[in-house]
């Protein structure tokens, strides 16, 4: 499958510690979060091949991206500051998504990813919630995207059809 036939995935980090002595940036995935997301990542890999992964530099996002890389058989994870949770992050994430295009997974945080997904679809809000570990598959269409599916750990896959796209 060519990268243009693959979706672009917005992936929220998996379940992480509530606090860490070194601060928010150091919060790691919980043992349960890691196990649940490893299974979820394997299911995602059965849905579609992907070409690459870009992640926020925060520990919980990097760990989530590493589990995705393992499941998808990808050799490396790239870190990008556009995926940091900041006020301006949704526009930065959308710019990065357009730049990378189909075949890439972008791993980050809420509410930035939810807002970026809504912007990508030209909607006020997403057609579904980006829970921890959720992946929203988008198909690039010029400057905009159309929704393909939403997959969250322990939830039924939601497929979008053309009538739901906008």
N, C-alpha and C positions, 0 to 999 in steps of 0.2 A: 504494500500500500504506500503510495507517495505521501509525503508530508502534507500536501494540499488536500488530501482526502481525510486526513486525521483531524480530530477536533483540537481546539485549544482548551486546556483544563485550568480552571481556577480552583485551587485546593486549599481549604482551610487546615491549619495545623491540627494534629490529633490532640486528644485529652492530655493536658499537662498539669504539673504541680500548681497548686494555688499560689504558693509563695516559695521564694528561694532566698537563702541568706545573702546572696550576692546581688539580688534585685531581679526585676522583671525580665531583663534580657537573658538571665541564666536559667530561667524556669525550664525544666526538662520534661519530657513525656513521662507519664506514670507507667508503671509496669503494665497495668491493665490497658492503658491507652495505647501503649506500644503493641501489645498482643492483638488488640481489636483492630488497630490500623494495619498491622501486617496482613491480617486476613482480608481486610477491605482492599488493600493495595493489590493483592493477588486477584481479587474479583475485578478491579478496575483494569488490570493488565489483560484479562480475558475479554474485556469489552472492546479494546482498541490498542493498537501499538502506538507508541509515542517516540519522539526523536530526542527530547532533552528536557531538563529540569532547571528552573531558576527559582531560588528561594530567598526569603528574608534571612538576614544574618542571625536572627535570634535563635537560641538553642532549640526551642521546641519546633520551630519551622525547619531548621536544618535536619533535625532527627526525623521529622516526617518525610522530608525530601529524600533522605537516605533510604528509608523504607520503600518509598516509591521506586528509587533507582534499583534496589534489589529486586523488587517484583517485576519491573519492566526490563530488567537486564541491561540497564544503562550504566556506563562506566564512571560517570562523574556528575556532580551537582554543582551548579554555578550559583554564587551568592550575588544578590543585586540589591542596592540600597533603596530602589523604588518600591520594594515590597515591605519596607519597615512600616510599622503602624504610626502614621503621622496624619495630620489634618489634610494635607494635600495628596495623600497616598492614592485615593481612587483615580484621579486623573493621571498620576504617574504610572499606576498599574495598567491602566487602559492604553497609555502611550507605549509601554513596554510590550503589552499583548499585541498591539498592532505591528510593532517593530519585529517581534519574533514570529508571529503568525501561527498557523496550524502546526500541530505536532509538538507543541511545547506545554509543559505543566508549570504553572506559576503558584508557588506555595507561600501563603501569607497569613494574614490575621483579619479578624472582624473588628470593627465594622467596615474596614477599608475594602475587603474583597467583595462583600455584599454590595456596597455602593459602586464599586468598579463593575461588577456584573450587571447591575441595573443600568449604569451608563452605557455599557457595551450593547445592551439590548434596547437602548433608548426608552427605558421605562422609569417610572417613579420608584418602583421597588421590584425586587426579584420575584419570579413565579415559584417560590419555594424558599425555605430557609437554609442558609449555609451553616449547618451544625458543625461541631468540631469533627474534623476528618472528612467532611463532605467535599465532593468534587462536582463542579458545574462544567459540563462540556458545552462549548460554544463553537459554532461554525463561522469562520470569517467570511463576510460578504461586503467587500469594499471597506468603507469606513465603519460599518456596523457589523454586528454579529447576530446570529440566530441561535436560540437555545436548542440543544440536541437532547441532553438528559441531565438529571441530577441524581447523584448516588451518595448516600450517607451510610456510615457504618450501622449495621443492624436494622436498616430501613429498606423498603422495597424501592427498586430503581424506578424513577419517574422519567418517562420518555415524553418529549414534547413533539407535537405535530405542528404543521404549518399554521393551523388556525390559532394555536396558542402562542406562536412565535412573537406576535406584536399586537 
